[in-house]
Amino acid sequence: MDEEFAGKVALVTGGASGIGLAVAKRLGAGGATVVVADRDQEGALKAVNELEIDGAKAAAVALDVADAASVKDAVHFTVETYGALHLAVNNAGISVPPAPIGETDPETWRRVIDINLSGVFYSLRYELPEIVQAGGGAVVNMASILGTNGFAGAAAYVAAKHGVVGLTKTAALEYAAQGVRINAVGPGFIDTPLLKEADQEKRELLISLHPEGRLGRAEEVAEVTAFLLSDKASFVQGSYHLVDGAYSAR
Ligand SMILES: NC(=O)c1ccc[n+]([C@@H]2O[C@H](COP(=O)([O-])OP(=O)(O)OC[C@H]3O[C@@H](n4cnc5c(N)ncnc54)[C@H](O)[C@@H]3O)[C@@H](O)[C@H]2O)c1
């Protein structure tokens, strides 16, 4: 086993499914102790089971990233259980059925912003002091290609992901001198349960937007995320990294 994360404790929000699960497995394979934090407790336990079968040390914790107290508790659980926090992947997120702004329910707007943007702020809010306390580390915030591109029908999601990119840059400016590297990843459309509402026609449309001619795989996002968390990325700070099969290159 590659031990690039040996001795490191990692927290992955939304680690029960899709990209977060692939990241949790990749970090576990690299020797990290992984805390899988998710509102889907059954899914988080299943993920931990899979990590343990692969030889990793892991634990599950219930988390709703839209609730600051819940985030505080999950970070506290991590530090209480394993003694420190070095790495964090703020990945939990949702998508909602498409609607133009004029037909978007304000409650839907609020829910997407609460989870996809405020959830990343709450996570950073409680993770960063612990990472500093541990002597430094690294964070990846899961943005999206929609962190820099618009997408008709997804105003709240697009606004939240643009916010995540700005939050990432600001966090890096604030914490670089304290030994914490903070970067964002911008996946293209990735074949995960998040896309479960897309019918065949929508999938084909999404595929056609990627010059690579396919959707991405969660493992491809996990690999870039792991690089950014590793010491190999020692001068990569405050930036946004696309994993999008040239979606944004047009
Ligand atoms: N799949 C894509 O095409 C794609 C593209 C770009 C960015 N992303 C982003 O990647 C991240 C992961 O997406 P995915 O495709 O793996 O989705 P997914 O639905 O497979 O997994 C998301 C996970 O987050 C958890 N979650 C949702 N709300 C939560 C909350 N309030 N508190 C805690 N956990 C919560 C879910 O239970 C689930 O386990 C999201 O931030 C998403 O916006 C996904």
Ligand as a Chemical Component Dictionary entry (heavy atoms), coordinates in Angstrom:
data_LIG
# 
_chem_comp.id                   LIG 
_chem_comp.type                 NON-POLYMER 
_chem_comp.pdbx_formal_charge   0 
_chem_comp.three_letter_code    LIG 
# 
loop_
_chem_comp_atom.comp_id 
_chem_comp_atom.atom_id 
_chem_comp_atom.alt_atom_id 
_chem_comp_atom.type_symbol 
_chem_comp_atom.charge 
_chem_comp_atom.model_Cartn_x 
_chem_comp_atom.model_Cartn_y 
_chem_comp_atom.model_Cartn_z 
_chem_comp_atom.pdbx_ordinal 
LIG N1  N1  N 0  -21.681 14.242 -9.950  1  
LIG C1  C1  C 0  -21.371 15.353 -10.609 2  
LIG O1  O1  O 0  -21.613 15.477 -11.830 3  
LIG C2  C2  C 0  -20.677 16.486 -9.901  4  
LIG C3  C3  C 0  -20.054 17.471 -10.700 5  
LIG C4  C4  C 0  -19.410 18.536 -10.078 6  
LIG C5  C5  C 0  -19.410 18.633 -8.708  7  
LIG N2  N2  N 1  -20.037 17.678 -7.961  8  
LIG C6  C6  C 0  -20.007 17.868 -6.514  9  
LIG O2  O2  O 0  -19.358 16.774 -5.910  10 
LIG C7  C7  C 0  -19.899 16.576 -4.599  11 
LIG C8  C8  C 0  -20.308 15.136 -4.438  12 
LIG O3  O3  O 0  -21.298 14.829 -5.408  13 
LIG P1  P1  P 0  -21.596 13.345 -5.899  14 
LIG O4  O4  O 0  -21.816 13.415 -7.349  15 
LIG O5  O5  O -1 -20.614 12.403 -5.341  16 
LIG O6  O6  O 0  -23.036 13.152 -5.223  17 
LIG P2  P2  P 0  -23.686 11.934 -4.399  18 
LIG O7  O7  O 0  -25.126 12.255 -4.327  19 
LIG O8  O8  O 0  -23.252 10.626 -4.972  20 
LIG O9  O9  O 0  -23.015 12.081 -2.965  21 
LIG C9  C9  C 0  -23.265 13.195 -2.146  22 
LIG C10 C10 C 0  -23.139 12.763 -0.704  23 
LIG O10 O10 O 0  -23.364 13.918 0.106   24 
LIG C11 C11 C 0  -24.254 13.557 1.154   25 
LIG N3  N3  N 0  -24.968 14.736 1.601   26 
LIG C12 C12 C 0  -25.916 15.445 0.923   27 
LIG N4  N4  N 0  -26.368 16.444 1.687   28 
LIG C13 C13 C 0  -25.709 16.379 2.865   29 
LIG C14 C14 C 0  -25.746 17.141 4.061   30 
LIG N5  N5  N 0  -26.606 18.163 4.214   31 
LIG N6  N6  N 0  -24.904 16.810 5.060   32 
LIG C15 C15 C 0  -24.063 15.755 4.931   33 
LIG N7  N7  N 0  -23.998 14.979 3.843   34 
LIG C16 C16 C 0  -24.816 15.293 2.814   35 
LIG C17 C17 C 0  -25.188 12.521 0.554   36 
LIG O11 O11 O 0  -25.827 11.732 1.548   37 
LIG C18 C18 C 0  -24.200 11.721 -0.312  38 
LIG O12 O12 O 0  -23.600 10.672 0.427   39 
LIG C19 C19 C 0  -21.058 17.580 -4.456  40 
LIG O13 O13 O 0  -20.607 18.719 -3.782  41 
LIG C20 C20 C 0  -21.392 17.925 -5.902  42 
LIG O14 O14 O 0  -21.974 19.187 -6.024  43 
LIG C21 C21 C 0  -20.652 16.605 -8.520  44 
# 
loop_
_chem_comp_bond.comp_id 
_chem_comp_bond.atom_id_1 
_chem_comp_bond.atom_id_2 
_chem_comp_bond.value_order 
_chem_comp_bond.pdbx_ordinal 
LIG N1  C1  SING 1  
LIG C1  O1  DOUB 2  
LIG C1  C2  SING 3  
LIG C2  C3  SING 4  
LIG C2  C21 DOUB 5  
LIG C3  C4  DOUB 6  
LIG C4  C5  SING 7  
LIG C5  N2  DOUB 8  
LIG N2  C6  SING 9  
LIG N2  C21 SING 10 
LIG C6  O2  SING 11 
LIG C6  C20 SING 12 
LIG O2  C7  SING 13 
LIG C7  C8  SING 14 
LIG C7  C19 SING 15 
LIG C8  O3  SING 16 
LIG O3  P1  SING 17 
LIG P1  O4  DOUB 18 
LIG P1  O5  SING 19 
LIG P1  O6  SING 20 
LIG O6  P2  SING 21 
LIG P2  O7  DOUB 22 
LIG P2  O8  SING 23 
LIG P2  O9  SING 24 
LIG O9  C9  SING 25 
LIG C9  C10 SING 26 
LIG C10 O10 SING 27 
LIG C10 C18 SING 28 
LIG O10 C11 SING 29 
LIG C11 N3  SING 30 
LIG C11 C17 SING 31 
LIG N3  C12 SING 32 
LIG N3  C16 SING 33 
LIG C12 N4  DOUB 34 
LIG N4  C13 SING 35 
LIG C13 C14 SING 36 
LIG C13 C16 DOUB 37 
LIG C14 N5  SING 38 
LIG C14 N6  DOUB 39 
LIG N6  C15 SING 40 
LIG C15 N7  DOUB 41 
LIG N7  C16 SING 42 
LIG C17 O11 SING 43 
LIG C17 C18 SING 44 
LIG C18 O12 SING 45 
LIG C19 O13 SING 46 
LIG C19 C20 SING 47 
LIG C20 O14 SING 48 
# 
